[in-house]
Amino acid sequence: MISKNAPVGVFDSGVGGLTVVREIMRQIPNEKIIYFGDTARLPYGSKSKETVIRYARQIIRFLQTQDVKAIVVACNTASAYALDEVEKESDISMIGVVKPGARTAARSTANGKIGVIGTEGTIGSSIYSRYIKKIKPDADVIGKACPLFVPLVEEGLLQDPVTDEIAKRYLSELIDIGIDTLILGCTHYPLIRSTIGRVMGEKVTLVNPAYETARELKELLGAENMLNDEEVRLGDNKYRFYVSDGAEKFIHFANSIIKYGILSAKIIHIEDY
């Protein structure tokens, strides 16, 4: 029997999933979190479906050794390619970032024109379009791969003329189409939300799946009576971080977006799982 005071496992291909962690910290502050960033094997967006499923299985096996009570797949590509497969193989509750974002976008749009930006893998899978059309069959969903956004974010160029210029190039066709809702379909993208919002204009609603996923996790844990009912102090292993490579770089990036001082990240050999 898993304890309600057990941690939540969160994983991503690298650092982008920290935007989901940040939202979980804000919305469910009592929850303990174990985060794994697959920094040695990123990006997932250009990998095959079979490879991403294999990676996801290894990470889930690692998180199970940490006795997590739920798993958040905080990666759009892994949510698109692997979630349906891996959640059938485990009795631990799992949620991804795609469905919560798709539901919010379907509810938010007024003219039915919804844009999705993400990695080549996420856009190529058409996963957002499929989920949105289940809710809103008449929706017109337009995907746009924006592969340069991830390296720009990871280089810390969040407020930079280069990022502005790339955003204008990527987003111009979505503006011309007249979308009124845009899904930030990669967990890195909320970190350049202000740039994307400025380029798209005030009339376009931006949907942040990281925020929606944390909200859905809270609902899921509540429905299963698994919300942590003990207040956990920061020093009590409340938040633990693991990576497959580059711990120092990860810590530096994590501390730039999460308000708690992250002092360590342990490297593990994920291929062993």
GUKOL-265839 format. One record per residue (C-alpha): residue number from 1; residue in three letters; y, x, z. Coordinates in Angstrom, 2 decimals, decimal comma, padded with zeros to 5 digits. Each point is the difference from the previous one (the first is absolute). Example, Ala and Ser with C-alpha at 12.3 -4.5 7.8 and 13.67 -1.06 7.14 Angstrom:
BEGIN
<seq->1 type->Ala py->-004,50 px->012,30 pz->007,80>
<seq->2 type->Ser py->003,44 px->001,37 pz->-000,66>
END
This chain:
BEGIN
<seq->1 type->Met py->000,00 px->000,00 pz->000,00>
<seq->2 type->Ile py->003,29 px->001,53 pz->-001,10>
<seq->3 type->Ser py->002,76 px->-000,14 pz->002,59>
<seq->4 type->Lys py->003,28 px->-001,72 pz->-000,80>
<seq->5 type->Asn py->001,64 px->003,14 pz->001,34>
<seq->6 type->Ala py->-001,65 px->002,14 pz->-002,68>
<seq->7 type->Pro py->002,27 px->001,56 pz->-002,64>
<seq->8 type->Val py->000,79 px->-001,30 pz->-003,46>
<seq->9 type->Gly py->-001,00 px->002,36 pz->-002,82>
<seq->10 type->Val py->002,44 px->000,51 pz->-002,85>
<seq->11 type->Phe py->-000,57 px->002,16 pz->-003,07>
<seq->12 type->Asp py->001,80 px->001,03 pz->-003,15>
<seq->13 type->Ser py->-000,24 px->002,61 pz->-002,72>
<seq->14 type->Gly py->002,73 px->001,98 pz->001,74>
<seq->15 type->Val py->003,23 px->-000,74 pz->001,83>
<seq->16 type->Gly py->001,08 px->-003,28 pz->-001,60>
<seq->17 type->Gly py->-002,14 px->-002,03 pz->002,39>
<seq->18 type->Leu py->002,30 px->001,11 pz->002,79>
<seq->19 type->Thr py->002,34 px->-002,79 pz->-001,12>
<seq->20 type->Val py->-002,78 px->-002,42 pz->001,00>
<seq->21 type->Val py->-000,49 px->001,85 pz->003,29>
<seq->22 type->Arg py->003,73 px->-000,26 pz->000,67>
<seq->23 type->Glu py->-000,13 px->-003,77 pz->-000,48>
<seq->24 type->Ile py->-003,06 px->-000,36 pz->002,26>
<seq->25 type->Met py->001,83 px->001,99 pz->002,69>
<seq->26 type->Arg py->002,98 px->-002,34 pz->-000,30>
<seq->27 type->Gln py->-001,87 px->-003,30 pz->-000,19>
<seq->28 type->Ile py->-002,99 px->000,65 pz->002,29>
<seq->29 type->Pro py->001,28 px->002,70 pz->002,37>
<seq->30 type->Asn py->-002,97 px->-000,17 pz->002,40>
<seq->31 type->Glu py->-002,52 px->001,02 pz->-002,64>
<seq->32 type->Lys py->-001,53 px->003,45 pz->-000,07>
<seq->33 type->Ile py->-000,22 px->001,50 pz->-003,49>
<seq->34 type->Ile py->-002,19 px->002,62 pz->-001,63>
<seq->35 type->Tyr py->001,38 px->001,08 pz->-003,36>
<seq->36 type->Phe py->-001,76 px->002,02 pz->-002,69>
<seq->37 type->Gly py->001,91 px->001,40 pz->-002,98>
<seq->38 type->Asp py->-002,16 px->001,42 pz->-002,78>
<seq->39 type->Thr py->002,54 px->002,68 pz->-000,83>
<seq->40 type->Ala py->-002,54 px->002,35 pz->-001,60>
<seq->41 type->Arg py->-001,02 px->-002,50 pz->-002,66>
<seq->42 type->Leu py->003,17 px->-001,88 pz->-000,83>
<seq->43 type->Pro py->001,14 px->-001,67 pz->-002,13>
<seq->44 type->Tyr py->-002,50 px->-002,85 pz->-000,26>
<seq->45 type->Gly py->002,01 px->-001,73 pz->-002,73>
<seq->46 type->Ser py->-001,39 px->002,19 pz->-002,76>
<seq->47 type->Lys py->-003,62 px->000,03 pz->001,26>
<seq->48 type->Ser py->-002,86 px->-002,16 pz->-001,33>
<seq->49 type->Lys py->-001,12 px->-003,12 pz->001,84>
<seq->50 type->Glu py->-003,33 px->001,62 pz->000,89>
<seq->51 type->Thr py->001,73 px->003,02 pz->001,53>
<seq->52 type->Val py->002,39 px->-002,11 pz->002,07>
<seq->53 type->Ile py->-002,91 px->-002,11 pz->001,31>
<seq->54 type->Arg py->-001,84 px->003,20 pz->001,01>
<seq->55 type->Tyr py->003,07 px->001,31 pz->001,79>
<seq->56 type->Ala py->000,53 px->-003,33 pz->001,79>
<seq->57 type->Arg py->-003,62 px->-000,05 pz->001,22>
<seq->58 type->Gln py->000,34 px->003,49 pz->001,47>
<seq->59 type->Ile py->003,23 px->-000,86 pz->001,78>
<seq->60 type->Ile py->-001,40 px->-003,25 pz->001,39>
<seq->61 type->Arg py->-003,02 px->001,89 pz->001,36>
<seq->62 type->Phe py->002,39 px->002,41 pz->001,74>
<seq->63 type->Leu py->002,07 px->-002,85 pz->001,47>
<seq->64 type->Gln py->-003,18 px->-001,67 pz->001,25>
<seq->65 type->Thr py->-000,76 px->003,15 pz->002,01>
<seq->66 type->Gln py->003,34 px->-000,63 pz->001,75>
<seq->67 type->Asp py->-001,15 px->-003,50 pz->001,05>
<seq->68 type->Val py->002,83 px->-001,85 pz->-001,73>
<seq->69 type->Lys py->000,12 px->-003,80 pz->000,31>
<seq->70 type->Ala py->001,57 px->-000,64 pz->-003,44>
<seq->71 type->Ile py->000,85 px->002,03 pz->-003,09>
<seq->72 type->Val py->003,15 px->-000,22 pz->-002,09>
<seq->73 type->Val py->-000,31 px->001,39 pz->-003,52>
<seq->74 type->Ala py->003,62 px->001,14 pz->-000,22>
<seq->75 type->Cys py->-000,28 px->001,10 pz->-003,60>
<seq->76 type->Asn py->000,57 px->-002,30 pz->-002,95>
<seq->77 type->Thr py->-002,41 px->001,89 pz->-002,27>
<seq->78 type->Ala py->-002,80 px->-000,04 pz->002,59>
<seq->79 type->Ser py->000,74 px->-003,67 pz->000,74>
<seq->80 type->Ala py->-000,25 px->-000,76 pz->-003,72>
<seq->81 type->Tyr py->-003,08 px->002,08 pz->-000,77>
<seq->82 type->Ala py->-002,06 px->000,18 pz->003,19>
<seq->83 type->Leu py->000,79 px->-002,70 pz->002,56>
<seq->84 type->Asp py->-002,19 px->-002,78 pz->-001,40>
<seq->85 type->Glu py->-002,91 px->002,45 pz->-000,19>
<seq->86 type->Val py->000,29 px->001,73 pz->003,38>
<seq->87 type->Glu py->000,78 px->-003,02 pz->002,17>
<seq->88 type->Lys py->-003,40 px->-001,45 pz->-000,95>
<seq->89 type->Glu py->-001,65 px->003,12 pz->001,41>
<seq->90 type->Ser py->001,53 px->-000,17 pz->003,49>
<seq->91 type->Asp py->000,26 px->-002,51 pz->002,83>
<seq->92 type->Ile py->003,49 px->001,30 pz->000,89>
<seq->93 type->Ser py->002,87 px->-002,22 pz->-001,13>
<seq->94 type->Met py->001,98 px->001,57 pz->-002,84>
<seq->95 type->Ile py->003,23 px->-000,87 pz->-001,74>
<seq->96 type->Gly py->001,81 px->001,65 pz->-002,87>
<seq->97 type->Val py->003,61 px->000,04 pz->-001,08>
<seq->98 type->Val py->-000,38 px->-001,95 pz->-003,25>
<seq->99 type->Lys py->-000,77 px->-003,56 pz->001,10>
<seq->100 type->Pro py->002,80 px->-000,28 pz->002,59>
<seq->101 type->Gly py->002,55 px->001,25 pz->-002,54>
<seq->102 type->Ala py->-001,32 px->-002,26 pz->-002,75>
<seq->103 type->Arg py->000,20 px->-003,08 pz->002,22>
<seq->104 type->Thr py->003,58 px->000,72 pz->001,01>
<seq->105 type->Ala py->001,08 px->000,61 pz->-003,60>
<seq->106 type->Ala py->-001,59 px->-003,24 pz->-001,19>
<seq->107 type->Arg py->001,90 px->-001,90 pz->002,70>
<seq->108 type->Ser py->003,28 px->001,82 pz->-000,61>
<seq->109 type->Thr py->000,46 px->-000,32 pz->-003,75>
<seq->110 type->Ala py->002,20 px->-002,75 pz->-001,41>
<seq->111 type->Asn py->-000,32 px->000,66 pz->-003,74>
<seq->112 type->Gly py->-003,66 px->001,12 pz->000,08>
<seq->113 type->Lys py->000,76 px->003,49 pz->-001,36>
<seq->114 type->Ile py->-001,43 px->002,57 pz->002,42>
<seq->115 type->Gly py->000,11 px->003,75 pz->-000,51>
<seq->116 type->Val py->-002,44 px->002,45 pz->001,55>
<seq->117 type->Ile py->000,63 px->003,74 pz->000,18>
<seq->118 type->Gly py->-002,72 px->002,40 pz->001,09>
<seq->119 type->Thr py->-002,30 px->002,84 pz->-000,99>
<seq->120 type->Glu py->-001,84 px->000,02 pz->-003,31>
<seq->121 type->Gly py->-003,18 px->-001,02 pz->001,83>
<seq->122 type->Thr py->001,55 px->-003,01 pz->001,73>
<seq->123 type->Ile py->001,80 px->-001,21 pz->-003,11>
<seq->124 type->Gly py->-003,02 px->000,62 pz->-002,23>
<seq->125 type->Ser py->-002,21 px->-002,07 pz->002,31>
<seq->126 type->Ser py->002,25 px->-003,09 pz->-000,37>
<seq->127 type->Ile py->-001,00 px->-000,82 pz->003,58>
<seq->128 type->Tyr py->003,38 px->-001,43 pz->000,98>
<seq->129 type->Ser py->000,08 px->-002,20 pz->-003,09>
<seq->130 type->Arg py->-003,44 px->-001,44 pz->000,77>
<seq->131 type->Tyr py->000,86 px->-000,87 pz->003,59>
<seq->132 type->Ile py->003,42 px->-001,43 pz->-000,88>
<seq->133 type->Lys py->-001,46 px->-002,20 pz->-002,75>
<seq->134 type->Lys py->-002,55 px->-001,43 pz->002,44>
<seq->135 type->Ile py->002,94 px->-001,28 pz->002,04>
<seq->136 type->Lys py->002,47 px->-000,65 pz->-002,81>
<seq->137 type->Pro py->-001,87 px->-000,36 pz->-003,33>
<seq->138 type->Asp py->003,18 px->-000,27 pz->-002,07>
<seq->139 type->Ala py->001,48 px->003,25 pz->001,31>
<seq->140 type->Asp py->000,97 px->002,70 pz->-002,48>
<seq->141 type->Val py->-000,96 px->003,31 pz->001,64>
<seq->142 type->Ile py->001,30 px->003,20 pz->-001,58>
<seq->143 type->Gly py->-001,37 px->003,34 pz->001,19>
<seq->144 type->Lys py->001,75 px->003,34 pz->-000,35>
<seq->145 type->Ala py->-001,57 px->003,33 pz->000,98>
<seq->146 type->Cys py->002,51 px->002,33 pz->001,66>
<seq->147 type->Pro py->-001,98 px->003,22 pz->000,57>
<seq->148 type->Leu py->002,99 px->002,23 pz->000,73>
<seq->149 type->Phe py->001,11 px->-002,00 pz->003,03>
<seq->150 type->Val py->-002,76 px->001,40 pz->002,23>
<seq->151 type->Pro py->000,81 px->003,72 pz->-000,51>
<seq->152 type->Leu py->003,72 px->-000,75 pz->000,34>
<seq->153 type->Val py->-000,63 px->-001,68 pz->003,36>
<seq->154 type->Glu py->-002,31 px->002,77 pz->001,20>
<seq->155 type->Glu py->002,61 px->002,61 pz->-000,92>
<seq->156 type->Gly py->002,46 px->-001,87 pz->002,22>
<seq->157 type->Leu py->002,29 px->-001,01 pz->-002,88>
<seq->158 type->Leu py->000,58 px->-003,46 pz->001,44>
<seq->159 type->Gln py->003,76 px->-000,05 pz->-000,66>
<seq->160 type->Asp py->000,39 px->002,21 pz->-003,04>
<seq->161 type->Pro py->001,54 px->-000,36 pz->-003,49>
<seq->162 type->Val py->-003,35 px->000,95 pz->-001,54>
<seq->163 type->Thr py->-001,73 px->-002,91 pz->001,75>
<seq->164 type->Asp py->002,82 px->-002,34 pz->-001,08>
<seq->165 type->Glu py->-000,39 px->001,06 pz->-003,63>
<seq->166 type->Ile py->-003,79 px->-000,36 pz->-000,02>
<seq->167 type->Ala py->000,29 px->-003,43 pz->001,66>
<seq->168 type->Lys py->002,41 px->-001,18 pz->-002,68>
<seq->169 type->Arg py->-002,37 px->001,12 pz->-002,75>
<seq->170 type->Tyr py->-003,06 px->-001,59 pz->001,56>
<seq->171 type->Leu py->001,62 px->-003,27 pz->001,02>
<seq->172 type->Ser py->002,20 px->-000,75 pz->-003,02>
<seq->173 type->Glu py->-002,64 px->-002,01 pz->-001,85>
<seq->174 type->Leu py->-000,70 px->-002,13 pz->003,09>
<seq->175 type->Ile py->003,71 px->-000,74 pz->000,24>
<seq->176 type->Asp py->000,08 px->-000,95 pz->-003,71>
<seq->177 type->Ile py->-002,95 px->-002,37 pz->000,48>
<seq->178 type->Gly py->001,91 px->-001,78 pz->002,77>
<seq->179 type->Ile py->-002,43 px->000,23 pz->002,92>
<seq->180 type->Asp py->001,26 px->-001,50 pz->003,26>
<seq->181 type->Thr py->-002,64 px->001,58 pz->002,28>
<seq->182 type->Leu py->-001,26 px->003,58 pz->000,10>
<seq->183 type->Ile py->-003,04 px->001,22 pz->001,95>
<seq->184 type->Leu py->000,21 px->003,58 pz->001,28>
<seq->185 type->Gly py->-003,64 px->000,54 pz->-000,88>
<seq->186 type->Cys py->-000,38 px->003,48 pz->001,47>
<seq->187 type->Thr py->000,40 px->000,85 pz->003,66>
<seq->188 type->His py->002,38 px->002,84 pz->-000,85>
<seq->189 type->Tyr py->002,50 px->-002,33 pz->-001,65>
<seq->190 type->Pro py->001,52 px->-001,62 pz->003,13>
<seq->191 type->Leu py->001,47 px->003,44 pz->000,74>
<seq->192 type->Ile py->002,19 px->-000,33 pz->-003,12>
<seq->193 type->Arg py->000,54 px->-003,74 pz->000,44>
<seq->194 type->Ser py->003,80 px->000,40 pz->000,10>
<seq->195 type->Thr py->-000,02 px->001,82 pz->-003,35>
<seq->196 type->Ile py->-002,31 px->-002,56 pz->-001,61>
<seq->197 type->Gly py->002,07 px->-002,88 pz->001,43>
<seq->198 type->Arg py->003,23 px->001,52 pz->-001,28>
<seq->199 type->Val py->-001,43 px->000,40 pz->-003,51>
<seq->200 type->Met py->-001,56 px->-003,49 pz->-000,11>
<seq->201 type->Gly py->003,03 px->-001,82 pz->001,43>
<seq->202 type->Glu py->000,50 px->-002,57 pz->002,73>
<seq->203 type->Lys py->-001,66 px->-002,87 pz->-001,88>
<seq->204 type->Val py->-003,44 px->001,65 pz->000,07>
<seq->205 type->Thr py->-002,11 px->-000,45 pz->003,14>
<seq->206 type->Leu py->-001,90 px->003,15 pz->001,00>
<seq->207 type->Val py->-003,42 px->-000,56 pz->001,57>
<seq->208 type->Asn py->-001,21 px->002,74 pz->002,34>
<seq->209 type->Pro py->-003,80 px->-000,27 pz->000,38>
<seq->210 type->Ala py->000,10 px->002,40 pz->002,98>
<seq->211 type->Tyr py->002,00 px->-002,55 pz->002,00>
<seq->212 type->Glu py->-002,18 px->-002,90 pz->-001,14>
<seq->213 type->Thr py->-003,21 px->001,91 pz->000,78>
<seq->214 type->Ala py->001,07 px->000,70 pz->003,59>
<seq->215 type->Arg py->000,82 px->-003,67 pz->000,43>
<seq->216 type->Glu py->-003,40 px->-000,99 pz->-001,37>
<seq->217 type->Leu py->-001,74 px->002,51 pz->002,27>
<seq->218 type->Lys py->001,70 px->-001,58 pz->003,00>
<seq->219 type->Glu py->-001,21 px->-003,45 pz->-001,11>
<seq->220 type->Leu py->-003,54 px->001,30 pz->-000,61>
<seq->221 type->Leu py->-000,29 px->001,69 pz->003,40>
<seq->222 type->Gly py->001,47 px->-003,08 pz->001,69>
<seq->223 type->Ala py->-002,50 px->-002,30 pz->-001,72>
<seq->224 type->Glu py->-002,88 px->002,25 pz->001,09>
<seq->225 type->Asn py->001,38 px->000,30 pz->003,56>
<seq->226 type->Met py->000,21 px->003,76 pz->-000,57>
<seq->227 type->Leu py->003,67 px->000,70 pz->000,68>
<seq->228 type->Asn py->000,35 px->002,81 pz->002,53>
<seq->229 type->Asp py->001,07 px->-001,55 pz->003,30>
<seq->230 type->Glu py->000,67 px->003,32 pz->001,75>
<seq->231 type->Glu py->003,26 px->001,88 pz->-000,34>
<seq->232 type->Val py->-000,84 px->003,51 pz->-001,19>
<seq->233 type->Arg py->002,32 px->002,92 pz->000,64>
<seq->234 type->Leu py->000,75 px->002,45 pz->-002,79>
<seq->235 type->Gly py->-001,71 px->002,84 pz->001,84>
<seq->236 type->Asp py->-003,31 px->-001,85 pz->000,31>
<seq->237 type->Asn py->-001,26 px->000,82 pz->-003,50>
<seq->238 type->Lys py->001,80 px->-003,09 pz->-001,24>
<seq->239 type->Tyr py->000,53 px->001,37 pz->-003,48>
<seq->240 type->Arg py->-002,36 px->002,56 pz->-001,53>
<seq->241 type->Phe py->000,39 px->001,52 pz->-003,44>
<seq->242 type->Tyr py->-002,60 px->001,69 pz->-002,20>
<seq->243 type->Val py->000,32 px->001,54 pz->-003,45>
<seq->244 type->Ser py->-002,26 px->001,78 pz->-002,46>
<seq->245 type->Asp py->002,54 px->002,78 pz->-000,70>
<seq->246 type->Gly py->003,56 px->001,16 pz->000,66>
<seq->247 type->Ala py->000,46 px->-001,07 pz->003,61>
<seq->248 type->Glu py->003,39 px->001,69 pz->000,49>
<seq->249 type->Lys py->001,51 px->-001,61 pz->-003,09>
<seq->250 type->Phe py->-001,41 px->-003,35 pz->001,08>
<seq->251 type->Ile py->001,51 px->000,29 pz->003,48>
<seq->252 type->His py->003,41 px->000,86 pz->-001,45>
<seq->253 type->Phe py->-000,07 px->-003,00 pz->-002,34>
<seq->254 type->Ala py->-001,36 px->-002,37 pz->002,66>
<seq->255 type->Asn py->002,77 px->000,93 pz->002,42>
<seq->256 type->Ser py->002,60 px->-000,77 pz->-002,67>
<seq->257 type->Ile py->-001,05 px->-003,66 pz->-000,24>
<seq->258 type->Ile py->-001,57 px->-000,87 pz->003,39>
<seq->259 type->Lys py->002,23 px->000,01 pz->003,08>
<seq->260 type->Tyr py->-002,69 px->001,32 pz->002,38>
<seq->261 type->Gly py->-000,37 px->003,76 pz->000,15>
<seq->262 type->Ile py->-003,26 px->000,79 pz->-001,79>
<seq->263 type->Leu py->-001,04 px->003,36 pz->001,37>
<seq->264 type->Ser py->-003,39 px->000,46 pz->-001,60>
<seq->265 type->Ala py->-002,28 px->-001,00 pz->-002,83>
<seq->266 type->Lys py->-003,58 px->001,20 pz->-000,02>
<seq->267 type->Ile py->-001,65 px->001,15 pz->-003,22>
<seq->268 type->Ile py->-003,50 px->-001,35 pz->-000,55>
<seq->269 type->His py->-002,49 px->000,68 pz->-002,79>
<seq->270 type->Ile py->-000,27 px->-003,50 pz->-001,38>
<seq->271 type->Glu py->-002,70 px->000,98 pz->-002,49>
<seq->272 type->Asp py->-002,34 px->000,40 pz->003,01>
<seq->273 type->Tyr py->000,03 px->-003,78 pz->000,58>
END
